Amino acid sequence: MPRRPRLDVEGTLHHVMVRGIERCTIFRDDKDRERFMGRLEKQAESTGTKVYAWALIANHFHLLIRSSASGIATFMRRLLTGYAVTFNRRHRRCGHLFQNRYKSIICDEDSYLLELVRYIHLNPIRADIVHTMKELDSYPWTGHKSLISPKPIAWQDREAVLSYFGKAERIAKRRYRNYVAEGISQGHRSEFAGGGLMRSLDIKNNADFKSADRVLTDERILGTGDFVKTIIERAAAKRKPEIILKSQRIEAADRIIEAQCQKAGINSAMLKGESRTEAIVRTRVAVAEKLIHELGFSYVETARKIGVTKAGVSKMVKRGIVS
């Protein structure tokens, strides 16, 4: 069955899960973690994406974020691509670092925001990295420490989380910490992988409901049937202007290609040919740079426009030819 397209609706809460390819280690040491956090900070600030919770484990990470107008796809592409390039350079490795498709679940904020903050921040205990709340309080690679620390992380929206636990910061911190501690006994919770109300209630088939009570479900969404319906309708409404936007991006790309080819004194049709003359190679690089960074084209879209493979574009980026 083909994979369904992502739901990317501005202002929605996303639980994002990313694993290393074949479960490989993506954070080998603290330097890797620091570099990842630096990129997370940069992308959160540049795109206006809110970060409520996060946890870095050796071979995967979790984020709880609110999408901005630029969308979660743009945020994640920049975060993952940038980190993968620097990781590969530092450790002298080649190839993909992450699984091809990260998992992103849209969550009903009213029901799940606090549950997910707790679940994500308890990852180090479930992974047996730390063993007590006292150890978790000082563990630097989740957002938990920032929520209770006198020196919070600037790019983590801790005020939004602590506001659920009281107006006075000292009291809110204590209540939040107690809330997290109460979740230790819950262990792994499969419902946080999405699936609407059925997954939340551990019901395996809609047929288990009476016909009058059947609910709309979607593996990309964690919430009640009504919430799922609302998100799907909003996503469908968003796609209509996106059709126009897509055609505008294609037109803009064609203008970039034409301008760069004229500058190099070549025919635009030659760009997709097999020639590897210096002028054509240089033009392909210039076009790729603009398509990726100015128009937000993916590697696949860029490859189609300049007559190379996706791997060819990836190599340009990894070698620093396209920054």
C-alpha positions as CSV (number, residue, x, y, z in Angstrom):
1,M,0.0,0.0,0.0
2,P,1.5,3.4,-0.9
3,R,2.3,5.8,1.9
4,R,-0.2,8.5,2.5
5,P,0.9,12.1,2.2
6,R,1.8,14.0,5.3
7,L,-0.8,16.3,6.9
8,D,0.9,19.7,7.3
9,V,-1.6,22.1,8.9
10,E,-0.3,25.4,10.4
11,G,-0.5,25.6,14.1
12,T,-1.0,21.9,14.9
13,L,0.8,19.9,17.5
14,H,3.1,17.2,16.1
15,H,4.9,14.3,17.8
16,V,7.9,13.7,15.6
17,M,9.9,10.5,15.8
18,V,13.2,10.0,13.9
19,R,15.4,6.9,13.9
20,G,18.8,6.2,12.4
21,I,18.8,4.0,9.3
22,E,18.7,0.4,10.3
23,R,18.6,1.7,13.9
24,C,22.2,3.0,13.6
25,T,23.6,5.4,16.2
26,I,22.9,9.0,15.2
27,F,24.4,10.6,18.3
28,R,27.9,9.1,19.0
29,D,28.9,11.6,21.6
30,D,28.0,14.9,23.3
31,K,29.6,16.9,20.5
32,D,27.0,15.4,18.1
33,R,24.2,16.2,20.5
34,E,25.4,19.8,20.9
35,R,25.5,20.2,17.1
36,F,22.0,18.8,16.7
37,M,20.7,21.1,19.4
38,G,22.3,24.0,17.7
39,R,20.6,23.2,14.4
40,L,17.3,22.6,16.3
41,E,17.6,26.1,17.8
42,K,18.4,27.7,14.5
43,Q,15.5,26.1,12.6
44,A,13.0,26.7,15.5
45,E,13.9,30.4,15.5
46,S,14.1,30.9,11.7
47,T,10.7,29.1,11.0
48,G,8.8,30.2,14.1
49,T,8.3,26.5,15.2
50,K,7.4,26.1,18.8
51,V,9.3,23.3,20.7
52,Y,7.6,21.9,23.9
53,A,9.5,18.7,24.5
54,W,12.4,16.8,23.1
55,A,14.6,13.8,23.9
56,L,17.8,12.6,22.3
57,I,18.6,8.8,22.5
58,A,21.6,7.2,20.8
59,N,19.7,5.9,17.8
60,H,16.6,8.1,17.7
61,F,15.0,11.3,18.9
62,H,11.6,12.7,19.8
63,L,10.2,16.2,19.3
64,L,6.9,17.7,20.3
65,I,6.5,20.8,18.2
66,R,3.8,23.2,16.9
67,S,4.1,23.8,13.1
68,S,4.4,27.4,11.8
69,A,3.3,28.9,8.5
70,S,6.4,27.4,6.8
71,G,5.2,23.9,7.7
72,I,6.7,20.9,9.4
73,A,8.1,19.5,6.2
74,T,10.4,22.5,5.7
75,F,11.4,22.5,9.3
76,M,12.3,18.8,9.3
77,R,14.0,18.8,6.0
78,R,16.4,21.6,7.0
79,L,17.0,20.0,10.4
80,L,17.7,16.5,9.2
81,T,19.7,17.4,6.1
82,G,21.9,19.9,7.9
83,Y,22.7,17.5,10.7
84,A,23.3,14.5,8.5
85,V,25.8,16.4,6.4
86,T,27.8,17.6,9.4
87,F,27.6,14.1,11.1
88,N,28.9,12.3,8.0
89,R,31.8,14.8,7.6
90,R,32.8,14.6,11.2
91,H,32.7,10.8,11.4
92,R,33.9,10.2,7.8
93,R,31.0,8.2,6.7
94,C,28.8,8.2,3.6
95,G,25.2,7.4,2.8
96,H,21.9,8.1,4.6
97,L,21.8,8.7,8.3
98,F,18.1,8.6,9.0
99,Q,15.3,6.3,7.9
100,N,13.8,7.6,4.7
101,R,10.6,8.8,6.3
102,Y,10.4,10.3,9.7
103,K,7.1,9.7,11.6
104,S,5.0,12.7,12.4
105,I,1.7,12.4,14.3
106,I,-0.7,15.3,14.6
107,C,-2.1,15.3,18.2
108,D,-5.2,16.7,19.8
109,E,-3.6,19.4,22.0
110,D,-6.4,19.4,24.7
111,S,-6.0,15.7,25.3
112,Y,-2.4,14.9,24.7
113,L,0.0,17.9,25.0
114,L,0.9,17.3,28.7
115,E,0.8,13.5,28.2
116,L,3.3,13.7,25.4
117,V,5.6,16.2,27.2
118,R,5.8,13.6,30.0
119,Y,6.1,10.6,27.7
120,I,8.9,12.2,25.7
121,H,10.9,13.4,28.7
122,L,10.7,10.0,30.3
123,N,12.5,8.4,27.3
124,P,15.9,8.2,29.1
125,I,14.3,6.2,32.0
126,R,12.5,3.8,29.6
127,A,15.8,3.4,27.7
128,D,17.6,2.6,30.9
129,I,20.0,5.6,30.5
130,V,19.0,7.1,33.8
131,H,17.1,5.3,36.6
132,T,15.6,7.9,38.9
133,M,13.9,11.2,38.8
134,K,16.9,12.8,40.5
135,E,19.1,11.6,37.6
136,L,16.6,12.7,35.0
137,D,16.5,16.2,36.6
138,S,20.2,16.7,35.7
139,Y,20.2,14.8,32.4
140,P,21.1,17.3,29.7
141,W,19.6,15.6,26.6
142,T,15.9,16.1,27.1
143,G,13.8,19.2,27.6
144,H,12.9,18.1,31.2
145,K,15.9,19.7,32.8
146,S,15.1,23.0,31.1
147,L,11.6,23.0,32.5
148,I,12.8,22.8,36.1
149,S,16.1,24.6,35.8
150,P,16.7,28.2,36.8
151,K,18.6,28.5,33.4
152,P,16.1,27.4,30.8
153,I,16.8,26.8,27.1
154,A,15.8,29.9,25.2
155,W,14.3,28.1,22.2
156,Q,12.1,25.7,24.3
157,D,8.7,27.1,25.1
158,R,8.7,26.1,28.8
159,E,6.3,28.9,29.8
160,A,3.5,27.3,27.7
161,V,4.1,23.9,29.4
162,L,4.4,25.2,33.0
163,S,1.4,27.4,32.6
164,Y,-0.8,24.3,32.8
165,F,0.6,23.7,36.4
166,G,0.1,27.1,38.0
167,K,0.8,30.8,37.7
168,A,3.7,30.8,40.2
169,E,6.8,29.4,38.6
170,R,8.1,27.6,41.7
171,I,4.8,25.9,42.3
172,A,4.3,25.0,38.6
173,K,7.8,23.4,38.4
174,R,7.0,21.3,41.5
175,R,3.7,20.1,40.1
176,Y,5.2,19.4,36.7
177,R,7.9,17.3,38.2
178,N,5.4,15.3,40.3
179,Y,3.3,14.8,37.1
180,V,6.3,13.4,35.3
181,A,7.2,11.1,38.2
182,E,3.7,9.7,38.2
183,G,4.2,8.6,34.6
184,I,7.2,6.4,35.2
185,S,5.1,3.3,35.9
186,Q,3.2,3.7,32.6
187,G,6.1,2.5,30.5
188,H,5.8,2.4,26.7
189,R,2.4,3.7,25.4
190,S,1.7,2.5,21.9
191,E,-1.2,4.8,21.4
192,F,1.2,7.7,21.0
193,A,2.1,6.3,17.6
194,G,-1.2,7.7,16.2
195,G,-4.5,6.0,15.0
196,G,-7.2,8.2,16.4
197,L,-9.7,7.1,19.0
198,M,-9.5,3.3,18.2
199,R,-5.7,3.3,19.0
200,S,-6.3,5.3,22.1
201,L,-8.9,2.8,23.4
202,D,-6.8,-0.2,22.1
203,I,-9.6,-1.2,19.7
204,K,-8.3,-3.0,16.7
205,N,-11.2,-2.7,14.3
206,N,-14.0,-0.1,13.7
207,A,-16.4,-3.1,13.5
208,D,-16.0,-3.4,17.3
209,F,-18.1,-0.2,17.5
210,K,-21.8,-0.2,17.1
211,S,-22.6,1.3,13.7
212,A,-23.9,4.5,15.2
213,D,-20.8,5.0,17.2
214,R,-18.1,4.3,14.6
215,V,-15.5,7.0,14.4
216,L,-13.2,8.4,11.7
217,T,-9.6,7.2,12.3
218,D,-6.3,8.1,10.7
219,E,-2.9,6.7,11.5
220,R,-1.4,10.2,11.0
221,I,-3.6,11.7,13.8
222,L,-3.9,11.0,17.5
223,G,-7.3,12.2,18.7
224,T,-11.0,11.6,18.7
225,G,-13.0,11.1,15.5
226,D,-14.2,14.7,15.6
227,F,-10.6,15.9,15.8
228,V,-9.5,13.6,13.0
229,K,-12.4,14.9,10.8
230,T,-11.4,18.6,11.6
231,I,-7.8,18.1,10.7
232,I,-8.5,16.2,7.4
233,E,-11.0,19.0,6.4
234,R,-8.4,21.7,7.1
235,A,-5.7,19.8,5.2
236,A,-8.0,19.4,2.2
237,A,-8.9,23.1,2.2
238,K,-5.2,24.0,2.3
239,R,-4.4,21.9,-0.8
240,K,-6.5,24.1,-3.1
241,P,-4.2,27.2,-2.9
242,E,-1.2,24.8,-2.8
243,I,-2.1,23.7,-6.4
244,I,-1.6,27.4,-7.4
245,L,1.5,27.7,-5.3
246,K,3.1,24.6,-6.9
247,S,2.6,26.0,-10.4
248,Q,4.1,29.3,-9.3
249,R,7.2,27.4,-7.9
250,I,7.6,25.6,-11.2
251,E,7.4,28.9,-13.1
252,A,10.0,30.5,-10.7
253,A,12.3,27.5,-11.2
254,D,12.1,27.8,-14.9
255,R,13.0,31.4,-14.7
256,I,16.0,30.6,-12.5
257,I,17.1,27.9,-15.0
258,E,16.7,30.3,-18.0
259,A,18.6,33.1,-16.3
260,Q,21.5,30.8,-15.2
261,C,21.8,29.3,-18.6
262,Q,21.9,32.7,-20.3
263,K,24.6,33.8,-17.9
264,A,26.7,30.7,-18.8
265,G,26.0,31.1,-22.5
266,I,24.3,27.7,-22.9
267,N,20.9,26.4,-24.0
268,S,18.5,25.4,-21.2
269,A,17.8,22.1,-22.9
270,M,21.5,21.2,-22.6
271,L,21.2,21.2,-18.8
272,K,19.4,17.9,-18.8
273,G,21.7,16.3,-21.4
274,E,24.6,14.0,-20.7
275,S,27.3,16.7,-21.2
276,R,29.7,17.3,-18.4
277,T,31.4,20.4,-19.7
278,E,32.6,22.8,-17.1
279,A,30.0,25.4,-18.0
280,I,27.1,22.9,-17.7
281,V,28.3,21.4,-14.4
282,R,28.8,24.9,-13.0
283,T,25.3,25.9,-14.1
284,R,23.7,22.8,-12.6
285,V,25.3,23.6,-9.3
286,A,24.2,27.3,-9.4
287,V,20.6,26.2,-10.3
288,A,20.6,23.5,-7.6
289,E,21.7,26.1,-5.0
290,K,18.8,28.4,-5.8
291,L,16.1,25.8,-6.2
292,I,16.9,24.2,-2.8
293,H,17.5,27.4,-0.7
294,E,15.3,30.0,-2.5
295,L,12.3,27.8,-3.5
296,G,12.6,25.0,-1.0
297,F,12.8,22.3,-3.7
298,S,13.5,18.7,-2.5
299,Y,16.5,16.8,-3.8
300,V,14.2,14.8,-6.1
301,E,12.5,17.9,-7.5
302,T,15.9,19.6,-8.0
303,A,17.3,16.5,-9.7
304,R,14.5,16.4,-12.3
305,K,15.1,20.1,-13.1
306,I,18.9,19.8,-13.7
307,G,19.1,16.4,-15.3
308,V,20.9,14.4,-12.6
309,T,19.8,11.8,-10.1
310,K,18.7,12.5,-6.5
311,A,22.0,10.9,-5.4
312,G,23.8,13.4,-7.6
313,V,22.2,16.3,-5.8
314,S,22.9,14.7,-2.5
315,K,26.6,14.4,-3.3
316,M,26.7,18.2,-4.2
317,V,25.3,19.0,-0.8
318,K,27.6,16.6,1.1
319,R,30.7,17.8,-0.7
320,G,29.8,21.4,0.2
321,I,29.4,22.3,-3.5
322,V,25.8,23.3,-2.7
323,S,25.8,24.7,0.8
